[in-house]
């Protein structure tokens, strides 16, 4: 698995709905998430769709949907990816879905409908579950019981990777998963992407460890 440096103006026309955008932030909370998950990734979103203005100019822009705290919004929101990239302090990577997943297992309408509904209803960010998802040591107890850090799936609120994982499940790209137990780095390690991913911004020494190596089926419980 390789990473390539790429500028957004080159990448933007190649992005498609369902592609994952991974972030490595520099803020206090971002650093805690990276430390807890032993990774360079602190946040994820996904490309919702590309919109073409009806002005015959051929111009277009990519929309990203994510659950986060941004511009006074607490929870699921949609924004222009170019605006997010320009304002973001830290690393930013583009993870394209594989052709196999996209052609055989990606229902774009189901993906859009599920996620857009959450943005319309302004579903709030789920801080407690975000924290517990990163703390796996006490997830399982003897006799198959779940421990105090285990998250049960609940779509009343969403943290970032839970939202994207649930969207990909609804699209049919992965089987049944407990999206509430998926951390940002977990999502980046799911084996659903092209072999190459792209860094659009930030320190080029930072990489996504074990990218594209794990089956989503490991998160089915």
C-alpha positions, 0 to 999 in steps of 0.5 A: 500500500502506497501513499502519493502526494497530490494537490487538491486541484488535481484530485478534485475531479477524480473524487467520487461519493463514498471516498473517505477523507481522513484528517490528522489534526493538531488540536488538543482533542485530536492529539488525544484521539491519535494517542489513544488509537496509536495513529496519525488519524484523528477524524474522518468524513466522506465525499457525499457528492459532486455538484455541478452548478447549472450555469454551463461553465463546467465548474463543480465542487465536492461536498464533504459530510462529517460529524464534528464541531465546526463553525458553531455546528455540533454534529452532522454537517455538509460543507465544501471540501475545498473550504475544509482543506483551506482552513484545516491545520494538520494532515489531510488524506484522500482514500478512494474506494476500490473499483470492486467495491464501487461497481459491485457493492455501492448503492450511491442513492442509499448512501446519500439518502441515509447521510443527507437525512442525518444532516437535515436533522442536524444530528448531534456529535456523540462525544461519550461514544467517541471516547469509548470507541478509542478505549478497547481494553475493557470492551470484552469481559469473560463469558462473551460479555461486553465491558464498560467501554463497549459501544452499542450502536445508537443512531441518536447521535454520531461521532465521525467514524460512526457516521461514515461507517454507517453510511458505507454499511447502508450503501452495501459496501460492507456487511453488518458492522457495529459502527459505534465501535469504529474509530477513525483509524479503524475505518482507514484500515478497512480493506475497501480502498484502492491500493494507493491513497493520497495526501493532500495537505500536511507533514509528508512524513505522516502516514496511515499505518496498516492502511487497507489491510483489515476486514470490516467483518471484524467489527460485526459485533 
